[in-house]
Amino acid sequence: MENGKGKIIDARAGRTLTTKEAKVLAREVNKIFLPRKFEFHSTVQHRGVLVLRGGFSDNITNTDPFYPVKEGIKPPAPFRFSEPLDDDENSEYTVNMLNEFVEQSFMKLNNHPVNQARRKKGLMPATILITRGAGTELPKIKKLKKWMAVQYMPLEKGICRSAGMEVFSFPYPEMKKFDVYKNLYDGLNKAVNFSVKILKKQKENFDYAYIHFKETDPPGHDNKPHEKKAMIELLDKKFFSFLKKFAEKNKIKVAVTADHSTPCSLKMHSADPVPVLLFGGKGKERTEKDGCSAFNEKQARKGSLGKIYGKELLKKIGFA
C-alpha cells in the first residue's frame, strides 16, 4: 500500500502472519512513544485492539481503506490518515494522536527482523497498523435473558457479553506456519466440535443459543469461491447434520442466517440481503415447509418470511 496519495494494493500481509510473529510485532508496537498512555493487544490471527487512555473522541474516520466512514468515499479507497467528523477540539486531538501512532507503527515495523525474514521468504511484510471502529463507551444494548453464546472471535465475544449472554469459548488454534487456510480449517473444525459439545451439555440451562462461525468470511475477502464452498459444505456435513437431528429430538426451533454478505467478486462486505432459514419448534410454534427447495439467496426470495430487516429478526421469528 502506498502513501495517502497512492493507489490501493491488496496487501493483506496479515493473512499469512503467524501467531508468534504477531506477538513479537505487538511487543515492538508497544514501545511506541505517545504523550498519552496506550496499549496494543494482539488477539486472533492478524487482528488486534488499540486502547488509548484518557478521554478521546470516537467521531473520527477509519484508517483502514476497506472500511471508510466518510461520506462520498467508497471502499476500497486510497490510504488516508484519520480525520475528525466534527469541529470538536477533542476530535482533532484524537486524530492527531491516532495518526502519530499509525505513522510510528510503520517506523517500528517496516525494517523489523520479522519483516526482513518475511521478505526473504517472498511473503508480504506486516509494516503498518490500520485502524477502524473507534469507540469510547460500551454500547447500550437491550439485555437478552437466558441466552448462551458459543463465540471465539474477540469482537463477537464482546457483543454477546454486552447483550447479557453467557459466553462459552475456546482458544483459537495458533497459526504456526504460513498456510492460512489450514489454520482456518483447524479453527472451523474446532469451533464445530466445541459447539456440538456445548449444545449437548448446556441445553437444559438456557432458553436460547447463539453460535457464530467466522471462517466462511475470509474466502470471500480473498476471492476464493472454492474454499468458501468447501467451508460451507464442511459446516453442512459436520454441524448442521447434527443440529437437524438435535433440534428434532429436543423440539428446538433453529434459525440460520448470516451477519452480512462477502461476495468473492467484490472481496469485501456488501449490503446484499442474506437468506434466513427457520426449522423445527413444537406445537403451534413449529415451522412449516414453504416452497423453497434449498437454502440460498435465490430460493429465499420466494420464501414465506419475506424481507426482514436486521432489527426485526428476533421478534419476527419468535426469539424475543
Wavefront OBJ file of the C-alpha trace (Angstrom):
o trace
v 0.000 0.000 0.000
v 1.426 3.382 -0.960
v 1.070 6.684 0.875
v -2.008 8.887 1.181
v -1.946 9.862 -2.493
v -1.117 6.391 -3.758
v -3.248 3.591 -5.003
v -4.658 0.635 -3.132
v -2.895 -2.689 -3.446
v -4.451 -5.819 -1.960
v -1.685 -6.172 0.602
v -3.179 -8.295 3.346
v 0.063 -9.478 4.910
v -1.955 -10.396 7.973
v -3.421 -13.415 6.236
v -0.058 -15.193 6.495
v 1.080 -13.702 9.799
v 1.851 -16.456 12.301
v 0.766 -16.169 15.930
v 4.410 -15.923 17.032
v 5.144 -13.153 14.511
v 2.056 -11.214 15.574
v 3.055 -11.344 19.238
v 6.630 -10.236 18.502
v 5.411 -7.298 16.395
v 2.840 -6.355 19.046
v 5.601 -6.107 21.644
v 7.508 -3.796 19.309
v 4.431 -1.623 18.717
v 4.018 -1.165 22.457
v 7.426 0.545 22.517
v 5.984 3.469 20.540
v 6.197 6.783 22.396
v 2.984 8.808 22.693
v 2.195 11.698 25.049
v -0.767 9.668 26.365
v -0.866 6.113 27.665
v -1.878 3.366 25.263
v -1.924 -0.419 24.986
v -1.912 -2.599 21.903
v -3.028 -6.215 22.266
v -2.603 -8.918 19.633
v -5.770 -11.050 19.603
v -6.557 -13.661 16.913
v -4.568 -14.071 13.678
v -3.689 -10.616 12.272
v -6.183 -8.771 14.462
v -5.520 -6.601 17.474
v -7.063 -3.927 19.663
v -5.653 -0.472 20.447
v -6.592 1.214 23.729
v -5.869 4.937 24.099
v -6.246 6.122 27.689
v -7.760 9.450 28.647
v -10.924 10.987 27.222
v -10.639 10.650 23.450
v -13.323 11.110 20.771
v -14.725 8.320 18.598
v -16.164 10.698 15.995
v -13.299 10.076 13.590
v -12.689 8.268 10.307
v -11.033 4.867 9.951
v -7.535 4.489 8.561
v -8.493 1.071 7.156
v -9.150 1.720 3.433
v -11.640 -1.147 3.239
v -13.877 0.409 5.923
v -14.109 4.158 5.200
v -16.791 6.040 7.134
v -16.601 9.436 5.444
v -19.443 10.344 3.097
v -18.567 10.077 -0.568
v -15.709 7.601 -0.083
v -16.330 4.033 -1.192
v -14.185 1.016 -0.292
v -11.525 0.194 -1.166
v -10.118 3.721 -1.064
v -6.559 5.090 -1.036
v -4.993 5.029 2.401
v -5.776 8.169 4.372
v -4.860 9.160 7.870
v -7.777 9.600 10.249
v -9.832 12.791 10.072
v -12.306 14.334 12.550
v -16.005 14.083 11.698
v -16.911 17.217 13.660
v -15.358 20.528 14.741
v -14.716 19.460 18.328
v -11.177 20.126 19.555
v -11.091 16.699 21.184
v -11.783 15.000 17.847
v -8.889 16.940 16.291
v -6.642 15.959 19.195
v -7.709 12.323 18.857
v -6.868 12.054 15.159
v -3.507 13.722 15.768
v -2.701 11.133 18.423
v -4.018 8.212 16.382
v -2.222 9.282 13.210
v 1.000 9.631 15.177
v 0.533 6.062 16.393
v -0.179 4.733 12.885
v 2.844 6.544 11.431
v 5.124 5.331 14.213
v 3.852 1.777 13.733
v 5.289 1.905 10.215
v 8.581 3.261 11.525
v 8.777 0.443 14.078
v 7.666 -2.419 11.840
v 8.941 -1.726 8.330
v 12.509 -2.925 8.916
v 11.843 -5.175 11.893
v 13.705 -8.528 11.735
v 10.370 -10.356 11.457
v 9.550 -8.442 8.286
v 13.058 -8.746 6.896
v 12.710 -12.514 7.256
v 9.273 -12.448 5.618
v 10.620 -10.550 2.618
v 13.386 -13.118 2.164
v 10.718 -15.866 2.107
v 8.723 -13.983 -0.525
v 5.973 -13.053 1.958
v 4.398 -9.627 2.321
v 5.766 -7.758 5.347
v 3.405 -6.564 8.080
v 4.545 -2.947 8.027
v 1.728 -0.809 9.428
v -1.293 -0.961 11.708
v -4.557 0.309 10.213
v -7.483 1.120 12.467
v -11.249 1.045 12.354
v -14.291 1.052 14.631
v -13.321 3.644 17.249
v -15.438 3.656 20.407
v -15.397 5.475 23.739
v -18.102 3.681 25.712
v -19.872 0.342 25.913
v -22.850 0.119 23.543
v -26.303 0.354 25.076
v -27.845 -2.988 24.112
v -31.059 -4.486 25.394
v -30.118 -7.375 27.669
v -31.182 -10.809 26.488
v -32.234 -13.196 29.246
v -31.412 -16.913 29.326
v -29.169 -16.708 26.263
v -25.883 -18.549 25.818
v -23.351 -17.939 23.061
v -20.548 -20.008 21.557
v -18.032 -17.424 20.356
v -14.290 -17.395 19.764
v -13.558 -14.107 17.971
v -12.925 -11.077 20.241
v -15.490 -8.773 18.602
v -18.322 -11.308 18.716
v -17.488 -12.254 22.305
v -17.712 -8.600 23.303
v -21.050 -8.095 21.562
v -22.546 -11.142 23.248
v -21.334 -10.155 26.707
v -22.687 -6.634 26.187
v -26.064 -8.177 25.344
v -26.072 -10.160 28.591
v -25.343 -13.595 27.117
v -23.192 -16.171 28.880
v -20.272 -16.811 26.545
v -18.628 -20.208 26.074
v -15.321 -20.041 24.242
v -12.078 -21.837 23.452
v -8.525 -20.795 22.470
v -8.321 -20.447 18.700
v -5.614 -22.658 17.151
v -2.306 -20.844 16.831
v -1.079 -20.271 13.313
v 2.388 -21.833 13.384
v 3.141 -21.897 9.662
v 2.124 -19.733 6.707
v -0.742 -21.894 5.441
v -3.659 -19.572 6.186
v -6.384 -21.964 5.120
v -5.048 -24.884 7.120
v -5.341 -22.646 10.167
v -8.882 -21.620 9.165
v -9.954 -25.232 8.666
v -8.394 -26.171 12.017
v -10.320 -23.323 13.617
v -13.590 -24.235 11.929
v -13.339 -27.892 12.898
v -12.558 -26.931 16.486
v -15.478 -24.472 16.525
v -17.880 -27.128 15.214
v -16.775 -29.762 17.731
v -16.894 -27.281 20.605
v -20.346 -26.001 19.590
v -21.772 -29.528 19.454
v -20.282 -30.290 22.874
v -21.687 -27.138 24.497
v -25.158 -27.554 22.969
v -25.396 -31.081 24.338
v -24.075 -30.083 27.755
v -25.992 -26.817 28.255
v -29.331 -27.444 26.517
v -31.236 -27.589 29.811
v -29.651 -24.448 31.262
v -30.635 -21.860 28.630
v -33.654 -20.984 26.514
v -31.654 -19.658 23.564
v -28.244 -20.216 21.982
v -26.320 -18.035 19.542
v -23.482 -19.617 17.551
v -21.385 -17.718 15.041
v -18.856 -19.227 12.607
v -16.249 -16.845 11.172
v -14.283 -18.949 8.709
v -16.615 -18.648 5.701
v -15.861 -14.907 5.576
v -12.105 -14.816 4.660
v -12.563 -16.767 1.380
v -14.917 -14.010 0.239
v -12.296 -11.369 1.011
v -9.637 -13.463 -0.742
v -11.750 -14.232 -3.841
v -11.571 -17.974 -3.203
v -15.038 -19.314 -4.124
v -13.934 -22.954 -3.991
v -12.654 -22.543 -0.432
v -15.874 -20.775 0.555
v -17.931 -23.600 -0.926
v -15.800 -26.222 0.846
v -16.226 -24.499 4.218
v -19.985 -24.235 3.806
v -20.071 -27.939 2.899
v -17.992 -28.741 5.990
v -20.476 -26.867 8.171
v -23.388 -28.609 6.480
v -21.882 -32.059 6.969
v -20.417 -31.739 10.459
v -22.614 -29.172 12.205
v -25.991 -28.775 10.553
v -26.496 -32.526 10.116
v -26.083 -32.777 13.904
v -28.216 -29.709 14.574
v -31.128 -31.006 12.494
v -31.324 -34.244 14.499
v -30.655 -32.401 17.775
v -33.460 -29.911 17.102
v -35.955 -32.594 16.101
v -35.209 -34.705 19.178
v -35.462 -31.779 21.606
v -38.205 -29.867 19.736
v -35.966 -26.826 19.307
v -36.581 -24.048 16.796
v -33.494 -23.192 14.739
v -32.789 -20.013 12.763
v -29.902 -19.965 10.299
v -28.678 -16.762 8.676
v -25.575 -14.587 8.128
v -24.468 -11.240 9.506
v -23.560 -9.966 6.022
v -22.600 -10.975 2.502
v -18.967 -11.176 1.389
v -19.095 -11.752 -2.386
v -15.867 -13.147 -3.829
v -16.274 -10.820 -6.803
v -16.097 -7.755 -4.512
v -13.621 -9.158 -1.961
v -15.397 -7.155 0.742
v -18.673 -6.981 2.650
v -21.752 -5.850 0.765
v -25.282 -4.740 1.617
v -26.906 -7.629 -0.267
v -29.768 -9.368 1.589
v -28.828 -12.618 3.323
v -31.111 -15.694 3.432
v -32.904 -16.787 6.616
v -33.978 -20.358 7.349
v -36.323 -21.493 10.123
v -36.607 -25.114 11.189
v -38.289 -27.119 13.927
v -40.097 -25.963 17.043
v -43.019 -27.548 18.845
v -46.780 -27.308 18.730
v -48.108 -24.139 17.109
v -44.569 -22.721 17.057
v -43.332 -25.423 14.691
v -42.328 -24.044 11.310
v -43.991 -25.394 8.193
v -42.153 -26.035 4.939
v -42.748 -23.416 2.270
v -41.954 -23.508 -1.441
v -38.162 -23.273 -1.103
v -36.095 -26.267 -2.177
v -32.686 -25.086 -0.928
v -31.080 -22.610 1.466
v -29.642 -19.891 -0.746
v -30.309 -16.323 -1.821
v -32.323 -17.197 -4.939
v -34.663 -19.590 -3.131
v -35.049 -17.247 -0.150
v -36.540 -14.566 -2.400
v -39.707 -16.632 -2.747
v -39.787 -17.812 0.879
v -42.755 -17.214 3.151
v -40.840 -14.963 5.593
v -40.480 -12.141 3.080
v -37.951 -9.359 3.602
v -36.760 -8.857 7.193
v -34.579 -6.034 8.461
v -31.912 -6.992 10.974
v -33.536 -5.090 13.824
v -36.775 -7.019 13.233
v -35.285 -10.504 13.038
v -35.599 -11.822 16.607
v -39.160 -10.588 17.005
v -40.204 -11.789 13.544
v -39.009 -15.341 14.133
v -40.302 -15.519 17.703
v -36.969 -15.419 19.576
v -37.631 -12.231 21.522
l 1 2 3 4 5 6 7 8 9 10 11 12 13 14 15 16 17 18 19 20 21 22 23 24 25 26 27 28 29 30 31 32 33 34 35 36 37 38 39 40 41 42 43 44 45 46 47 48 49 50 51 52 53 54 55 56 57 58 59 60 61 62 63 64 65 66 67 68 69 70 71 72 73 74 75 76 77 78 79 80 81 82 83 84 85 86 87 88 89 90 91 92 93 94 95 96 97 98 99 100 101 102 103 104 105 106 107 108 109 110 111 112 113 114 115 116 117 118 119 120 121 122 123 124 125 126 127 128 129 130 131 132 133 134 135 136 137 138 139 140 141 142 143 144 145 146 147 148 149 150 151 152 153 154 155 156 157 158 159 160 161 162 163 164 165 166 167 168 169 170 171 172 173 174 175 176 177 178 179 180 181 182 183 184 185 186 187 188 189 190 191 192 193 194 195 196 197 198 199 200 201 202 203 204 205 206 207 208 209 210 211 212 213 214 215 216 217 218 219 220 221 222 223 224 225 226 227 228 229 230 231 232 233 234 235 236 237 238 239 240 241 242 243 244 245 246 247 248 249 250 251 252 253 254 255 256 257 258 259 260 261 262 263 264 265 266 267 268 269 270 271 272 273 274 275 276 277 278 279 280 281 282 283 284 285 286 287 288 289 290 291 292 293 294 295 296 297 298 299 300 301 302 303 304 305 306 307 308 309 310 311 312 313 314 315 316 317 318 319 320
